[in-house]
Amino acid sequence: MRLEGKVALITGGASGLGQATVERFIQEGAKVAICDIQDELGGALRDRFPTETIYCHCDVTEENDVETAVNATISRFGQLDAVFHSAGIIGAVGPISSTPGNEWRYSIDVLLHGTFYTMKHASRVMIPRGKGSIISMSSTAGIMGGWGPHAYAAAKHAVVGLTKNVAAELCGKGIRVNAIAAAAMATPMVAASFFGDPSKVDESIEQLVEMSPLKGRPGLAEDVANAALWLASDESGYTTGHNLTTDAGVTIGATPSPPHFAEYEPLFREAGIRGLD
């Protein structure tokens, strides 16, 4: 019961990473506001946990929706201890030379402006209480180039910067601000990216196993949910401004194959001489 007595708001909570985190938080004792634009899925999840949750229709590109969701959470549960902003899309895909401007702007609207609105209104209600945890989804594409489409990578880099800046502002008010940088995880969005079909999550697991540096271990939605759980709990009480990776080490160069120079050879010296003698 690591979140007993706490209230959380989760954007993108109706499916994928958000849904896994809703379920994990409830297991650990939290009350949860599920926020999404997928009303049917969100309503079904709320109906599974009628006493522990509320559902709020929330388009994160609309500041009024985010503000309303935060206010509804306070109205129902009386407080807000943690916010996990997991709402996101893959967004505009393709070469920089032909990326449509309107697709670029919409991608940034969802991935970056939605993060700003969520941080803004979470802090608004947390500052008077002098405590809280704000968590946003970054990505491996927010750490390294070449891991996502251009708009996605730009937005996720910006999320990391915004996280650090807001953490620096709010630490003196008792509020922690962190991000999670995930690799591709077995979710409907990743399945849609791999196969064009969000229902093929099991098939995506097989592909993720092949891609993973950790032998036989794909990235799962539960891995992000557990990271969010730690950041939302008091166990991470001295951690802020951090971008926590759930990526099996890909951003430090880990690969499914052994790295170059992993086998012993005599020491290399000047002019190609081997050994110490």
C-alpha positions as CSV (number, residue, x, y, z in Angstrom):
1,M,0.0,0.0,0.0
2,R,2.7,2.5,-1.1
3,L,0.1,5.1,-2.1
4,E,-2.4,4.6,0.6
5,G,-4.2,7.8,1.3
6,K,-2.9,9.5,-1.9
7,V,-4.9,10.8,-4.9
8,A,-3.5,10.7,-8.4
9,L,-4.5,12.1,-11.7
10,I,-3.4,10.2,-14.8
11,T,-3.8,11.6,-18.3
12,G,-4.0,9.1,-21.1
13,G,-5.3,6.7,-18.4
14,A,-7.8,4.7,-20.5
15,S,-5.3,2.5,-22.3
16,G,-1.6,1.6,-22.7
17,L,0.9,3.0,-20.2
18,G,-1.8,5.1,-18.5
19,Q,-4.1,2.2,-18.0
20,A,-1.4,0.0,-16.5
21,T,-0.5,2.9,-14.2
22,V,-4.1,3.4,-13.1
23,E,-4.3,-0.3,-12.2
24,R,-1.0,-0.3,-10.4
25,F,-1.8,2.8,-8.4
26,I,-5.1,1.4,-7.3
27,Q,-3.3,-1.8,-6.2
28,E,-1.1,0.4,-4.0
29,G,-4.0,2.1,-2.3
30,A,-4.5,5.3,-4.4
31,K,-7.7,7.0,-5.6
32,V,-7.3,7.9,-9.3
33,A,-8.8,10.3,-11.7
34,I,-8.7,8.7,-15.2
35,C,-8.3,11.4,-17.8
36,D,-8.6,10.6,-21.6
37,I,-10.5,11.3,-24.8
38,Q,-11.3,7.6,-25.2
39,D,-14.6,7.9,-23.3
40,E,-15.7,4.3,-23.8
41,L,-12.5,2.8,-22.6
42,G,-12.1,5.3,-19.8
43,G,-15.7,4.7,-18.6
44,A,-15.2,0.9,-18.7
45,L,-12.0,1.3,-16.6
46,R,-13.9,3.5,-14.1
47,D,-16.7,1.0,-13.9
48,R,-14.2,-1.7,-12.8
49,F,-13.1,0.5,-9.9
50,P,-16.2,2.6,-9.0
51,T,-15.1,3.6,-5.6
52,E,-11.5,4.3,-6.4
53,T,-11.8,6.3,-9.6
54,I,-13.5,9.0,-11.5
55,Y,-13.3,9.5,-15.3
56,C,-12.8,12.9,-16.9
57,H,-13.0,13.5,-20.6
58,C,-9.7,15.5,-21.1
59,D,-8.1,16.6,-24.4
60,V,-4.7,17.7,-23.2
61,T,-4.4,20.2,-26.1
62,E,-7.2,22.2,-24.4
63,E,-6.1,23.9,-21.2
64,N,-9.7,24.2,-20.0
65,D,-10.1,20.4,-20.1
66,V,-6.9,20.0,-18.0
67,E,-8.0,22.6,-15.5
68,T,-11.5,21.0,-15.3
69,A,-10.1,17.6,-14.7
70,V,-7.8,18.8,-11.9
71,N,-10.8,20.7,-10.3
72,A,-13.0,17.6,-10.6
73,T,-10.4,15.5,-8.8
74,I,-10.2,17.9,-6.0
75,S,-14.0,18.1,-5.8
76,R,-14.3,14.3,-5.6
77,F,-11.3,13.3,-3.5
78,G,-10.4,16.5,-1.7
79,Q,-6.7,16.6,-2.7
80,L,-4.2,15.8,-5.4
81,D,-0.9,14.2,-4.5
82,A,0.5,12.9,-7.8
83,V,0.0,13.6,-11.4
84,F,1.2,11.3,-14.2
85,H,1.0,12.8,-17.6
86,S,1.1,9.9,-20.0
87,A,-1.2,11.1,-22.7
88,G,0.6,11.1,-26.0
89,I,0.8,10.2,-29.7
90,I,3.5,9.2,-32.2
91,G,2.5,12.2,-34.2
92,A,3.9,13.4,-37.6
93,V,6.0,10.8,-39.4
94,G,8.3,11.3,-42.3
95,P,11.2,13.2,-43.7
96,I,11.8,16.8,-42.5
97,S,11.6,18.0,-46.1
98,S,8.0,16.8,-46.4
99,T,6.5,16.9,-42.9
100,P,3.2,18.9,-43.1
101,G,3.3,22.0,-40.9
102,N,-0.2,21.3,-39.5
103,E,0.8,17.8,-38.5
104,W,4.0,19.1,-36.9
105,R,2.0,21.7,-34.9
106,Y,-0.6,19.2,-33.7
107,S,2.1,16.8,-32.6
108,I,3.8,19.5,-30.5
109,D,0.4,20.6,-29.2
110,V,-0.3,17.1,-27.8
111,L,3.2,16.2,-26.7
112,L,4.6,19.4,-25.3
113,H,1.7,21.9,-24.7
114,G,-0.3,19.2,-23.0
115,T,2.7,18.6,-20.7
116,F,2.8,22.3,-19.9
117,Y,-0.9,22.5,-19.1
118,T,-0.7,19.5,-16.9
119,M,2.3,20.8,-15.0
120,K,0.7,24.2,-14.7
121,H,-2.6,23.0,-13.2
122,A,-1.1,20.3,-11.0
123,S,1.3,22.9,-9.4
124,R,-1.6,25.3,-9.0
125,V,-3.3,23.0,-6.5
126,M,-0.1,21.4,-5.0
127,I,1.6,24.7,-4.1
128,P,-0.9,25.6,-1.3
129,R,-0.4,22.1,0.3
130,G,3.4,22.3,0.0
131,K,3.8,18.8,-1.4
132,G,3.2,16.7,-4.5
133,S,4.8,14.7,-7.3
134,I,4.4,15.6,-11.0
135,I,5.5,13.0,-13.5
136,S,5.7,13.3,-17.3
137,M,6.4,10.9,-20.1
138,S,9.6,11.6,-21.9
139,S,11.2,8.9,-24.1
140,T,14.5,7.5,-25.3
141,A,13.8,9.9,-28.2
142,G,14.2,12.7,-25.7
143,I,17.7,11.6,-24.9
144,M,19.1,10.4,-28.3
145,G,18.6,11.2,-31.9
146,G,17.2,8.7,-34.3
147,W,14.7,7.0,-31.9
148,G,11.5,8.7,-33.1
149,P,9.9,11.0,-35.7
150,H,11.1,14.6,-35.7
151,A,8.2,16.2,-33.9
152,Y,8.1,13.5,-31.3
153,A,11.9,13.7,-30.7
154,A,11.7,17.5,-30.4
155,A,8.8,17.4,-28.0
156,K,10.3,14.8,-25.8
157,H,13.6,16.6,-25.6
158,A,11.6,19.7,-24.6
159,V,9.7,17.7,-21.9
160,V,13.1,16.8,-20.3
161,G,14.1,20.5,-20.3
162,L,10.7,21.6,-18.9
163,T,10.9,18.9,-16.2
164,K,14.3,20.2,-15.0
165,N,13.2,23.8,-15.1
166,V,9.9,23.3,-13.3
167,A,11.7,21.1,-10.8
168,A,14.1,23.9,-10.0
169,E,11.2,26.3,-9.5
170,L,9.0,24.0,-7.4
171,C,11.5,22.2,-5.1
172,G,11.4,25.1,-2.7
173,K,7.6,24.6,-2.4
174,G,8.0,20.9,-1.6
175,I,6.9,19.6,-5.0
176,R,8.9,17.1,-7.0
177,V,9.0,17.0,-10.8
178,N,10.3,14.1,-12.7
179,A,10.0,12.3,-16.1
180,I,10.2,8.8,-17.4
181,A,12.1,8.0,-20.5
182,A,10.8,4.8,-21.9
183,A,11.9,2.8,-24.9
184,A,9.2,1.1,-27.0
185,M,6.9,-0.8,-24.7
186,A,4.3,-3.4,-25.5
187,T,1.2,-1.1,-25.8
188,P,-1.5,-0.6,-28.4
189,M,0.3,2.5,-29.7
190,V,3.5,0.5,-30.3
191,A,1.6,-2.3,-31.9
192,A,0.0,0.1,-34.3
193,S,3.4,1.5,-35.1
194,F,4.9,-2.0,-35.8
195,F,1.9,-3.7,-37.5
196,G,-0.7,-1.0,-38.2
197,D,-3.0,-2.7,-35.8
198,P,-3.3,-1.6,-32.1
199,S,-4.7,-5.0,-31.1
200,K,-1.5,-6.9,-31.9
201,V,0.2,-6.3,-28.6
202,D,1.2,-9.9,-28.2
203,E,2.9,-9.8,-31.6
204,S,4.7,-6.6,-30.6
205,I,6.1,-8.4,-27.5
206,E,7.8,-10.9,-29.8
207,Q,9.4,-8.2,-31.7
208,L,10.4,-6.3,-28.6
209,V,12.1,-9.4,-27.2
210,E,14.4,-9.5,-30.3
211,M,15.2,-5.8,-29.9
212,S,15.9,-5.8,-26.2
213,P,19.4,-5.7,-24.8
214,L,18.1,-7.8,-21.8
215,K,17.9,-11.3,-23.2
216,G,14.3,-12.5,-23.5
217,R,12.9,-9.5,-21.7
218,P,10.6,-7.1,-23.6
219,G,9.6,-3.7,-22.3
220,L,6.1,-3.9,-20.8
221,A,3.6,-1.2,-19.8
222,E,4.0,-2.5,-16.2
223,D,7.6,-1.4,-16.3
224,V,6.6,2.2,-16.8
225,A,3.8,1.9,-14.2
226,N,6.3,0.7,-11.6
227,A,8.6,3.6,-12.4
228,A,5.7,6.0,-12.0
229,L,4.7,4.3,-8.8
230,W,8.2,4.9,-7.3
231,L,8.2,8.5,-8.4
232,A,4.7,9.1,-7.0
233,S,5.5,7.4,-3.7
234,D,7.4,8.8,-0.7
235,E,10.2,6.3,-1.5
236,S,11.5,8.8,-4.1
237,G,11.1,11.7,-1.7
238,Y,14.6,13.1,-2.4
239,T,14.4,12.8,-6.2
240,T,13.5,15.7,-8.4
241,G,14.5,16.9,-11.8
242,H,15.3,13.4,-12.9
243,N,14.6,11.6,-16.2
244,L,14.2,8.0,-15.2
245,T,14.9,5.5,-18.0
246,T,13.0,2.3,-18.6
247,D,14.9,1.2,-21.7
248,A,17.0,-1.9,-20.9
249,G,20.1,0.3,-21.3
250,V,19.7,1.3,-24.9
251,T,20.5,5.0,-24.2
252,I,23.9,4.0,-22.8
253,G,24.7,1.8,-25.7
254,A,23.5,-1.6,-24.7
255,T,22.5,-3.8,-27.6
256,P,21.2,-7.4,-28.0
257,S,24.7,-8.4,-29.2
258,P,27.9,-8.2,-27.0
259,P,29.7,-4.9,-27.4
260,H,32.9,-4.5,-29.3
261,F,35.9,-5.4,-27.1
262,A,33.8,-7.6,-24.8
263,E,36.3,-10.5,-25.2
264,Y,39.8,-10.4,-23.7
265,E,42.7,-9.5,-25.9
266,P,46.2,-8.5,-24.9
267,L,46.5,-4.8,-24.1
268,F,47.0,-2.5,-27.1
269,R,50.0,-0.2,-27.0
270,E,51.6,2.3,-29.3
271,A,52.1,1.3,-33.0
272,G,49.9,-1.8,-32.5
273,I,52.2,-3.5,-30.0
274,R,50.4,-6.0,-27.7
275,G,50.9,-6.7,-24.1
276,L,52.8,-5.0,-21.2
277,D,56.2,-6.5,-22.0
